[in-house]
Amino acid sequence: MSTPSRDTVVRTVDAYVAALDAGDPAAMAALFAEDAVHAEPMGSESRQGRAAIQEFFGHATSMGLDVSAAGPVTVSGRFAAVPLLVTVPGMDPFVTTDVFEIDESGQIVRFDAIPDLEARP
C-alpha cells in the first residue's frame, strides 16, 4: 500500500471530525473504503464494510453528539490519531482518541476508537 501525503491524511481526518460533529452518517461512511474495518471501542467486535459502518454511525449520531478536536491530528505515514472532546446529552464530556489507517486515495481502511469516559479535557 502506498503512503498518502500528510495533507491527504489530515484532510480525511478533519472531514471525519466535521461529519461526526454534523451528525451526518452518510458523509462519514463515504470517507471509508468499501471494505474498511471499524472497531469502536478498540478491541470490540469490528464492523466491516461501508454499509455496516454507516449503520453504526447512524445510531451513534442519533444521540446528539457534539464533537470537536481536543488536539492536533498526529500523522505517521498512513496512520493518524486525533483526540476528540465528545459531549453527549445527559453525560459528562469525555475524551476519545480516534486512530485511522488511510490509503493513498485518502479513504479510511481501518479505524479504531479509544474512548475514555473518565478522561476530562
Secondary structure, DSSP 4 states (H G I P E B T S, - for coil): -PPPPHHHHHHHHHHHHHHHHHT-HHHHHHTEEEEEEEESSTTS--EESHHHHHHHHHHHHTT--EEEESS--EEETTEEEEEEEEE-TTS--EEEEEEEEE-TTS-EEEEEEEEETT---
